[in-house]
Amino acid sequence: MCAVARKFLTGYELYRNEVIDLDFHFANERYFLLIGFVFNPIGDPLASAALEITLIDSHYNPPRESNIGVTFSQSDGSYGISLPLKSKCFYRVTVYSPG
């Protein structure tokens, strides 16, 4: 089973903020589906953007980072990836625009 949460970020929010923290809490779920859209600074969908997913495990001091994988945005800027839900862990999503 996969849980779903939604938070819409505007292109302006992404453009003006280097880091945006989002907190979602799910009961009794082992995985969740991270879905969203990637836009360029003027608000157009960004196709073929690479999204690198990094797991940050705060059970350790300093926190340990491990690369989960990469997904790519579709022609409408949409993307989705299923991620394991782990306590005291969070994810960093780094977006790379295409060429």
C-alpha positions in Angstrom: 0.0 0.0 0.0 1.2 3.5 -0.8 0.2 6.7 1.0 -0.3 10.0 -0.8 0.2 13.5 0.5 0.0 16.7 -1.6 1.7 20.1 -1.2 1.9 22.4 -4.2 4.9 24.6 -4.5 4.9 27.5 -6.9 7.7 28.2 -9.3 8.3 31.4 -7.3 8.8 29.4 -4.1 11.2 27.0 -5.7 13.1 29.9 -7.4 13.4 32.0 -4.2 14.3 29.2 -1.8 17.4 27.0 -2.0 15.8 24.5 0.5 12.1 23.8 1.2 11.2 21.5 4.0 8.0 19.6 3.8 6.8 17.3 6.7 4.2 14.6 6.1 3.1 12.0 8.6 1.6 8.6 7.6 0.1 6.0 9.9 1.1 2.4 9.3 2.5 2.8 5.9 5.7 1.3 4.6 6.0 3.3 1.4 4.7 6.6 0.1 4.4 8.0 -3.3 6.2 11.3 -3.9 4.6 13.0 -6.9 4.9 16.5 -8.2 5.7 18.8 -11.1 8.8 20.6 -12.2 8.6 24.1 -13.6 11.2 26.5 -15.0 11.5 30.0 -13.3 8.8 31.5 -15.6 6.3 28.7 -14.8 6.5 26.5 -17.8 6.6 22.7 -17.3 10.1 21.4 -17.4 10.4 18.1 -19.3 13.3 15.6 -18.8 14.5 17.2 -15.6 16.5 14.7 -13.4 15.4 14.5 -9.8 18.1 12.9 -7.6 16.6 11.4 -4.4 18.9 11.1 -1.3 17.9 9.5 2.0 19.2 11.3 5.1 19.2 9.0 8.2 19.3 11.0 11.4 19.7 7.9 13.6 23.4 8.7 13.2 25.5 11.7 14.3 26.3 13.2 11.8 23.4 12.0 9.7 24.2 9.5 7.0 23.3 10.1 3.4 22.6 7.5 0.8 21.6 7.9 -2.8 18.2 6.3 -3.4 18.0 6.9 -7.2 17.0 9.2 -9.9 13.7 9.8 -11.6 12.9 12.1 -14.6 10.0 14.5 -15.3 7.6 13.8 -18.1 6.7 16.2 -20.9 4.1 17.9 -18.7 6.7 18.3 -15.9 5.2 15.6 -13.7 7.2 13.0 -11.8 6.6 10.3 -9.3 8.6 7.8 -7.2 7.8 5.4 -4.5 10.0 5.8 -1.4 10.3 3.7 1.8 8.9 5.4 4.9 11.5 5.3 7.7 11.4 6.9 11.1 14.0 9.6 11.8 14.8 9.8 8.1 14.0 12.3 5.5 14.6 12.8 1.8 16.4 15.5 -0.2 15.3 16.0 -3.8 17.8 17.8 -6.0 16.5 18.8 -9.4 18.8 19.2 -12.5 17.4 20.9 -15.5 18.0 19.3 -18.9 20.9 20.5 -21.1 
